[in-house]
Amino acid sequence: MPLSLALVPDRSPIPAGGATESPEQVAFRASVRAFLSEHAEPRTETDPWQVSGFPDEAEASAYFEHGRSWQRTLADHGWAGLCWPTEYGGGGHPEWAERIFAEESASYGSGPGFVGATIAMLGPTLLAHASSGVRAQFLPPMISGQMAWCQLFSEPGAGSDLAGLATRAVLDGDEWVVDGQKVWNSCAQFADWGFLLARSDPDVPKRRGITFLLVDMSSPGIEVRPLVQANGSAHFSEVFLSGVRIPADQVVGEVHGGWGPARTVLSNEAAFIGRGGGAPTSDRLRDLAALHGSLGDPRVRQRLAAVISREKLQALMGQRIQSAVRNGCKPPFDPALTKVMAAGTRVLTGNLAAELAGPAALVGDDPIGNWVRAEVINRFSISIGGGTTEVQKNNLAERSLGLPREPGIDRDTAWKDVPRS
Ligand SMILES: Cc1cc2nc3c(=O)[nH]c(=O)nc-3n(C[C@H](O)[C@H](O)[C@H](O)COP(=O)(O)OP(=O)(O)OC[C@H]3O[C@@H](n4cnc5c(N)ncnc54)[C@H](O)[C@@H]3O)c2cc1C
């Protein structure tokens, strides 16, 4: 059965606020509304069903650039980095500003896409760990979308065991020379700059000899090869680095002390993935159930209720973490918790979408069918990207619950002496 968009009710979110907001917040909300109504794209009928995996490289690139261009628009009008310090191009607003901005933006189709994801990962990391020179050089162009970033962490032999990475960085005068291979690097084929982990001291245990570097992706010696997935799109790439030269001062944190900022990135990433955002999947599932006449089915309603509750919890947890991180404080609980929860929710939503739509969703080229297929195919990806659910559960067990650590045979051994295949 072809699925008709005309049957889908309008579900534009009703912005929160009103009587509970201070005069300052009411005025801020009004100015956000005025800006968005002038500059943001109105949400179209198909927007909520849009999927971001494109089989066509040109379309994927256009989608990436679309996100960058919205980031630029935000910056041009003073709406980028709302709570960041003004000296780096941010707005210096209180933490509620981002919540209000997100609520008002939800009824529009414009968003920064992957550019926004890397800003959320790297921005607070630079604020917390980078020298004032690095912050001044990189934060303003990052916030304005002029420099779009990718994460160069994972390697063929270092994913869950990220600290075992083998890409080498050797200091030669006032430059690092980097050789190695990275993999699964989202949007690396479109990014201008990368944040990179490399082994700078092999003579000490693995976590103590890593340096966190910022690299221009157009540097000689970098080769980016997009990896084509089963669905035809190439979300990520392999990145080969051969004799890549990086100025010595493009370091975040201490030389050999890159594991600290790397953990901050991973924590920000888990919080970003876990917080959800955008149009809630439960809205789409409700529409799908209505289209297929299942909205009155108590079993479907129960599953929808579970999804809605989890989404709300994730959003609240995400807000608490984001506001702590922005204020330079320790998150009130381990961000791994939100990511584990989000991964579990995604499995529930993917399974429900598949059952509601049935086999009809596997054929046809309509927006709703495409959305269902993406939900089904991608339902496990967030339990891998940004650290697998198993590893996040290990982190929670050790860091939050104080359970005994996993045996680590290589914890105190120099990296160069650890047996590897
Ligand atoms: C959508 C997506 C986007 C990504 N984007 C990026 C990116 O932009 N940049 C980047 O650098 N990387 C990226 N990655 C890579 C991602 O970080 C790794 O895939 C992830 O850390 C897992 O590493 P791995 O694939 O090497 O799996 P492995 O580490 O080989 O794990 C294989 C299996 O073993 C399990 N396992 C491993 N160790 C343990 C343990 N100690 N206890 C219990 N189980 C364990 C894992 O849970 C998993 O099930 C992305 C991945 C995905 C799916």
The ligand as an SDF file (V2000), in Angstrom:
LIG
                    3D

 53 58  0  0  0  0  0  0  0  0999 V2000
   27.4750    5.4230   12.5770 C   0  0  0  0  0  0  0  0  0  0  0  0
   28.8960    5.4020   13.0510 C   0  0  0  0  0  0  0  0  0  0  0  0
   29.6420    6.5660   13.0220 C   0  0  0  0  0  0  0  0  0  0  0  0
   30.9820    6.5570   13.4350 C   0  0  0  0  0  0  0  0  0  0  0  0
   31.7030    7.7130   13.3250 N   0  0  0  0  0  0  0  0  0  0  0  0
   33.0010    7.7260   13.7110 C   0  0  0  0  0  0  0  0  0  0  0  0
   33.7860    8.9120   13.5450 C   0  0  0  0  0  0  0  0  0  0  0  0
   33.3080    9.9450   13.0690 O   0  0  0  0  0  0  0  0  0  0  0  0
   35.0800    8.8870   13.9220 N   0  0  0  0  0  0  0  0  0  0  0  0
   35.6660    7.7740   14.4560 C   0  0  0  0  0  0  0  0  0  0  0  0
   36.8330    7.8490   14.7920 O   0  0  0  0  0  0  0  0  0  0  0  0
   34.9590    6.6160   14.5910 N   0  0  0  0  0  0  0  0  0  0  0  0
   33.6400    6.5640   14.2420 C   0  0  0  0  0  0  0  0  0  0  0  0
   32.9020    5.4120   14.3580 N   0  0  0  0  0  0  0  0  0  0  0  0
   33.5630    4.1980   14.8280 C   0  0  0  0  0  0  0  0  0  0  0  0
   33.1210    3.7590   16.2260 C   0  0  0  0  0  0  0  0  0  0  0  0
   33.6180    4.6270   17.2200 O   0  0  0  0  0  0  0  0  0  0  0  0
   33.6030    2.3130   16.4340 C   0  0  0  0  0  0  0  0  0  0  0  0
   32.9420    1.5180   15.4640 O   0  0  0  0  0  0  0  0  0  0  0  0
   33.2910    1.7990   17.8200 C   0  0  0  0  0  0  0  0  0  0  0  0
   34.0700    2.4600   18.7970 O   0  0  0  0  0  0  0  0  0  0  0  0
   33.5290    0.2770   17.9250 C   0  0  0  0  0  0  0  0  0  0  0  0
   34.8000   -0.0610   17.4880 O   0  0  0  0  0  0  0  0  0  0  0  0
   35.0040   -1.2330   16.4210 P   0  0  0  0  0  0  0  0  0  0  0  0
   34.0810   -0.9830   15.2710 O   0  0  0  0  0  0  0  0  0  0  0  0
   36.4350   -1.3400   16.1540 O   0  0  0  0  0  0  0  0  0  0  0  0
   34.4500   -2.5600   17.1450 O   0  0  0  0  0  0  0  0  0  0  0  0
   35.2780   -3.4800   18.1430 P   0  0  0  0  0  0  0  0  0  0  0  0
   35.9610   -2.6300   19.1480 O   0  0  0  0  0  0  0  0  0  0  0  0
   36.1170   -4.4120   17.3500 O   0  0  0  0  0  0  0  0  0  0  0  0
   34.1130   -4.2730   18.8620 O   0  0  0  0  0  0  0  0  0  0  0  0
   33.5180   -5.4470   18.2890 C   0  0  0  0  0  0  0  0  0  0  0  0
   32.4910   -5.9930   19.2820 C   0  0  0  0  0  0  0  0  0  0  0  0
   33.1690   -6.3860   20.5110 O   0  0  0  0  0  0  0  0  0  0  0  0
   32.5540   -5.7640   21.6220 C   0  0  0  0  0  0  0  0  0  0  0  0
   33.5900   -5.4150   22.6280 N   0  0  0  0  0  0  0  0  0  0  0  0
   34.7950   -4.8590   22.4040 C   0  0  0  0  0  0  0  0  0  0  0  0
   35.4520   -4.6700   23.5560 N   0  0  0  0  0  0  0  0  0  0  0  0
   34.6250   -5.0940   24.5480 C   0  0  0  0  0  0  0  0  0  0  0  0
   34.7140   -5.1380   25.9700 C   0  0  0  0  0  0  0  0  0  0  0  0
   35.8340   -4.6950   26.5990 N   0  0  0  0  0  0  0  0  0  0  0  0
   33.6530   -5.6300   26.6640 N   0  0  0  0  0  0  0  0  0  0  0  0
   32.5300   -6.0750   26.0490 C   0  0  0  0  0  0  0  0  0  0  0  0
   32.3840   -6.0630   24.6750 N   0  0  0  0  0  0  0  0  0  0  0  0
   33.4160   -5.5700   23.9500 C   0  0  0  0  0  0  0  0  0  0  0  0
   31.9390   -4.4900   21.0740 C   0  0  0  0  0  0  0  0  0  0  0  0
   30.8790   -4.0090   21.8940 O   0  0  0  0  0  0  0  0  0  0  0  0
   31.4440   -4.9440   19.7010 C   0  0  0  0  0  0  0  0  0  0  0  0
   30.2040   -5.5780   19.8290 O   0  0  0  0  0  0  0  0  0  0  0  0
   31.5730    5.3670   13.9260 C   0  0  0  0  0  0  0  0  0  0  0  0
   30.8130    4.1870   13.9690 C   0  0  0  0  0  0  0  0  0  0  0  0
   29.4940    4.2000   13.5290 C   0  0  0  0  0  0  0  0  0  0  0  0
   28.6940    2.9260   13.5740 C   0  0  0  0  0  0  0  0  0  0  0  0
  1  2  1  0
  2  3  1  0
  2 52  2  0
  3  4  2  0
  4  5  1  0
  4 50  1  0
  5  6  2  0
  6  7  1  0
  6 13  1  0
  7  8  2  0
  7  9  1  0
  9 10  1  0
 10 11  2  0
 10 12  1  0
 12 13  2  0
 13 14  1  0
 14 15  1  0
 14 50  1  0
 15 16  1  0
 16 17  1  0
 16 18  1  0
 18 19  1  0
 18 20  1  0
 20 21  1  0
 20 22  1  0
 22 23  1  0
 23 24  1  0
 24 25  2  0
 24 26  1  0
 24 27  1  0
 27 28  1  0
 28 29  2  0
 28 30  1  0
 28 31  1  0
 31 32  1  0
 32 33  1  0
 33 34  1  0
 33 48  1  0
 34 35  1  0
 35 36  1  0
 35 46  1  0
 36 37  1  0
 36 45  1  0
 37 38  2  0
 38 39  1  0
 39 40  1  0
 39 45  2  0
 40 41  1  0
 40 42  2  0
 42 43  1  0
 43 44  2  0
 44 45  1  0
 46 47  1  0
 46 48  1  0
 48 49  1  0
 50 51  2  0
 51 52  1  0
 52 53  1  0
M  END
$$$$
